[in-house]
């Protein structure tokens, strides 16, 4: 039997149907807390609009897709601190476009509260996020391969460390990151909750990014 073919590529707007639910599953409670506005838009609605639009943290240009035998099986994103300001500006524009001027301030305020728990990357760090693998493709090493692929870009850019956040309720993901060498640096308590979602406590995990040894 032929081995499965795995490849990585940049996401495109055409990936929205397959990819956006996986992005949402990477932190459903936090996404719903911030972006679910009954009568206006769900978190999935907002993420889909932002993904297709392309810019910002949730845009397709910030995401990498992993394909298994030509079918989208997972997604992830990674960026450095130099993107923080541009992502904030893009988020404000996308939120206003999605929710309107009346509801946008509430969405923005909730997003800022979540950022106190899941903070943007520090200077010099490479931040990995929005990791999701399709349920039918799990337990095949795709999540690990995707993280390693994203870390290589951080090394190429000269970042000293890699960071990610994991919910304390997501033991499976934390175990994966520990196998890859990430270690818990701090834990932030969350008291954020509304009718749409309850944001769990999160752990910031850090990995030292050592350059690959030169062969030969």
C-alpha positions as a Python dict, from the first residue, in 0.01 Angstrom:
ca = {
    (1, 'X'): (0, 0, 0),
    (2, 'X'): (137, 342, -97),
    (3, 'X'): (229, 579, 183),
    (4, 'X'): (1, 877, 239),
    (5, 'X'): (114, 1198, 73),
    (6, 'X'): (150, 1496, 309),
    (7, 'X'): (220, 1849, 188),
    (8, 'X'): (208, 2201, 331),
    (9, 'X'): (98, 2517, 151),
    (10, 'X'): (-32, 2865, 217),
    (11, 'X'): (-406, 2885, 267),
    (12, 'X'): (-629, 3050, 6),
    (13, 'X'): (-984, 3193, 25),
    (14, 'X'): (-1110, 2871, -138),
    (15, 'X'): (-1007, 2680, 177),
    (16, 'X'): (-1260, 2860, 397),
    (17, 'X'): (-1519, 2582, 417),
    (18, 'X'): (-1261, 2323, 524),
    (19, 'X'): (-1035, 2543, 735),
    (20, 'X'): (-1252, 2788, 930),
    (21, 'X'): (-1421, 2519, 1146),
    (22, 'X'): (-1075, 2388, 1236),
    (23, 'X'): (-957, 2735, 1338),
    (24, 'X'): (-1268, 2771, 1553),
    (25, 'X'): (-1205, 2433, 1717),
    (26, 'X'): (-861, 2551, 1829),
    (27, 'X'): (-1030, 2772, 2091),
    (28, 'X'): (-1409, 2751, 2063),
    (29, 'X'): (-1495, 2895, 2403),
    (30, 'X'): (-1278, 3204, 2358),
    (31, 'X'): (-1396, 3259, 2001),
    (32, 'X'): (-1762, 3229, 2102),
    (33, 'X'): (-1711, 3459, 2403),
    (34, 'X'): (-1565, 3732, 2182),
    (35, 'X'): (-1737, 3699, 1845),
    (36, 'X'): (-2078, 3538, 1896),
    (37, 'X'): (-2341, 3814, 1888),
    (38, 'X'): (-2694, 3668, 1877),
    (39, 'X'): (-2900, 3817, 1599),
    (40, 'X'): (-2593, 3949, 1419),
    (41, 'X'): (-2317, 3691, 1367),
    (42, 'X'): (-2172, 3372, 1513),
    (43, 'X'): (-1801, 3326, 1579),
    (44, 'X'): (-1784, 3109, 1268),
    (45, 'X'): (-1946, 3387, 1064),
    (46, 'X'): (-1682, 3635, 1175),
    (47, 'X'): (-1391, 3396, 1128),
    (48, 'X'): (-1512, 3306, 780),
    (49, 'X'): (-1535, 3672, 675),
    (50, 'X'): (-1191, 3751, 818),
    (51, 'X'): (-1035, 3443, 661),
    (52, 'X'): (-1167, 3518, 313),
    (53, 'X'): (-1078, 3888, 341),
    (54, 'X'): (-721, 3773, 389),
    (55, 'X'): (-552, 4020, 623),
    (56, 'X'): (-497, 4013, 995),
    (57, 'X'): (-457, 3733, 1246),
    (58, 'X'): (-748, 3530, 1108),
    (59, 'X'): (-692, 3599, 739),
    (60, 'X'): (-594, 3324, 497),
    (61, 'X'): (-257, 3489, 434),
    (62, 'X'): (-160, 3414, 795),
    (63, 'X'): (-240, 3043, 772),
    (64, 'X'): (-71, 2727, 653),
    (65, 'X'): (-271, 2425, 539),
    (66, 'X'): (-158, 2063, 561),
    (67, 'X'): (-302, 1831, 298),
    (68, 'X'): (-327, 1453, 322),
    (69, 'X'): (-351, 1288, -20),
    (70, 'X'): (-462, 1619, -169),
    (71, 'X'): (-736, 1686, 87),
    (72, 'X'): (-718, 1962, 350),
    (73, 'X'): (-656, 1787, 682),
    (74, 'X'): (-531, 2061, 913),
    (75, 'X'): (-440, 2425, 958),
    (76, 'X'): (-216, 2643, 1170),
    (77, 'X'): (-73, 2992, 1190),
    (78, 'X'): (246, 3151, 1318),
    (79, 'X'): (375, 3508, 1337),
    (80, 'X'): (617, 3736, 1517),
    (81, 'X'): (561, 4038, 1738),
    (82, 'X'): (620, 4274, 1445),
    (83, 'X'): (271, 4178, 1321),
    (84, 'X'): (92, 4274, 1645),
    (85, 'X'): (2, 4631, 1547),
    (86, 'X'): (-106, 4544, 1192),
    (87, 'X'): (-319, 4260, 1323),
    (88, 'X'): (-488, 4492, 1575),
    (89, 'X'): (-571, 4746, 1304),
    (90, 'X'): (-705, 4474, 1074),
    (91, 'X'): (-917, 4331, 1355),
    (92, 'X'): (-1086, 4665, 1422),
    (93, 'X'): (-1170, 4706, 1053),
    (94, 'X'): (-1300, 4350, 1020),
    (95, 'X'): (-1508, 4373, 1337),
    (96, 'X'): (-1671, 4699, 1232),
    (97, 'X'): (-1746, 4555, 887),
    (98, 'X'): (-1903, 4243, 1039),
    (99, 'X'): (-2094, 4384, 1337),
    (100, 'X'): (-2155, 4749, 1253),
    (101, 'X'): (-2065, 5057, 1453),
    (102, 'X'): (-2318, 4990, 1730),
    (103, 'X'): (-2200, 4640, 1822),
    (104, 'X'): (-1832, 4661, 1730),
    (105, 'X'): (-1716, 4829, 2056),
    (106, 'X'): (-1849, 4540, 2264),
    (107, 'X'): (-1674, 4284, 2046),
    (108, 'X'): (-1348, 4478, 2061),
    (109, 'X'): (-1372, 4513, 2440),
    (110, 'X'): (-1421, 4137, 2481),
    (111, 'X'): (-1127, 4071, 2251),
    (112, 'X'): (-903, 4292, 2465),
    (113, 'X'): (-1013, 4106, 2779),
    (114, 'X'): (-917, 3775, 2620),
    (115, 'X'): (-578, 3921, 2522),
    (116, 'X'): (-506, 3963, 2893),
    (117, 'X'): (-530, 3583, 2920),
    (118, 'X'): (-392, 3484, 2577),
    (119, 'X'): (-136, 3756, 2515),
    (120, 'X'): (29, 3852, 2184),
    (121, 'X'): (386, 3731, 2122),
    (122, 'X'): (675, 3906, 2291),
    (123, 'X'): (956, 4070, 2089),
    (124, 'X'): (1183, 3806, 1942),
    (125, 'X'): (932, 3524, 1984),
    (126, 'X'): (759, 3318, 1715),
    (127, 'X'): (395, 3259, 1812),
    (128, 'X'): (211, 2944, 1699),
    (129, 'X'): (-170, 2936, 1708),
    (130, 'X'): (-498, 2830, 1545),
    (131, 'X'): (-388, 2467, 1523),
    (132, 'X'): (-656, 2225, 1413),
    (133, 'X'): (-663, 1881, 1251),
    (134, 'X'): (-974, 1724, 1099),
    (135, 'X'): (-1112, 1450, 1329),
    (136, 'X'): (-1079, 1185, 1058),
    (137, 'X'): (-709, 1270, 1013),
    (138, 'X'): (-605, 1268, 1379),
    (139, 'X'): (-363, 1021, 1539),
    (140, 'X'): (-152, 1019, 1221),
    (141, 'X'): (115, 1265, 1330),
    (142, 'X'): (-22, 1556, 1126),
    (143, 'X'): (-47, 1792, 1422),
    (144, 'X'): (314, 1731, 1517),
    (145, 'X'): (430, 1768, 1157),
    (146, 'X'): (239, 2093, 1122),
    (147, 'X'): (389, 2244, 1437),
    (148, 'X'): (740, 2144, 1328),
    (149, 'X'): (678, 2299, 986),
    (150, 'X'): (567, 2627, 1144),
    (151, 'X'): (866, 2628, 1380),
    (152, 'X'): (1106, 2605, 1086),
    (153, 'X'): (980, 2937, 955),
    (154, 'X'): (1051, 3093, 1294),
    (155, 'X'): (1407, 2960, 1282),
    (156, 'X'): (1457, 3100, 933),
    (157, 'X'): (1345, 3439, 1058),
    (158, 'X'): (1595, 3428, 1344),
    (159, 'X'): (1345, 3410, 1630),
    (160, 'X'): (1498, 3305, 1961),
    (161, 'X'): (1195, 3132, 2108),
    (162, 'X'): (860, 2988, 2006),
    (163, 'X'): (548, 3044, 2215),
    (164, 'X'): (194, 2913, 2220),
    (165, 'X'): (-104, 2913, 2452),
    (166, 'X'): (-305, 2607, 2547),
    (167, 'X'): (-626, 2587, 2749),
    (168, 'X'): (-591, 2400, 3077),
    (169, 'X'): (-887, 2194, 2959),
    (170, 'X'): (-695, 2067, 2653),
    (171, 'X'): (-469, 1801, 2801),
    (172, 'X'): (-419, 1622, 2469),
    (173, 'X'): (-279, 1930, 2298),
    (174, 'X'): (-57, 2013, 2597),
    (175, 'X'): (88, 1661, 2588),
    (176, 'X'): (173, 1703, 2219),
    (177, 'X'): (350, 2032, 2280),
    (178, 'X'): (546, 1881, 2569),
    (179, 'X'): (666, 1599, 2341),
    (180, 'X'): (796, 1865, 2103),
    (181, 'X'): (993, 2033, 2382),
    (182, 'X'): (760, 2314, 2488),
    (183, 'X'): (747, 2385, 2859),
    (184, 'X'): (490, 2578, 3063),
    (185, 'X'): (625, 2922, 3145),
    (186, 'X'): (318, 3066, 3320),
    (187, 'X'): (-53, 3011, 3372),
    (188, 'X'): (-311, 3286, 3349),
    (189, 'X'): (-643, 3257, 3526),
    (190, 'X'): (-958, 3352, 3339),
    (191, 'X'): (-1283, 3479, 3486),
    (192, 'X'): (-1428, 3566, 3146),
    (193, 'X'): (-1772, 3428, 3071),
    (194, 'X'): (-2096, 3526, 2903),
    (195, 'X'): (-2396, 3344, 2762),
    (196, 'X'): (-2198, 3245, 2452),
    (197, 'X'): (-1881, 3104, 2608),
    (198, 'X'): (-1661, 3063, 2915),
    (199, 'X'): (-1292, 3125, 2854),
    (200, 'X'): (-1078, 2867, 3039),
    (201, 'X'): (-747, 2933, 3212),
    (202, 'X'): (-453, 2921, 2968),
    (203, 'X'): (-90, 2813, 2993),
    (204, 'X'): (183, 2990, 2797),
    (205, 'X'): (432, 2731, 2671),
    (206, 'X'): (779, 2822, 2543),
    (207, 'X'): (1041, 2644, 2332),
    (208, 'X'): (1397, 2760, 2270),
    (209, 'X'): (1452, 2774, 1894),
    (210, 'X'): (1803, 2646, 1830),
    (211, 'X'): (1937, 2667, 1474),
    (212, 'X'): (1954, 2339, 1287),
    (213, 'X'): (2299, 2185, 1275),
    (214, 'X'): (2467, 2220, 935),
    (215, 'X'): (2526, 1882, 769),
    (216, 'X'): (2845, 1786, 587),
}
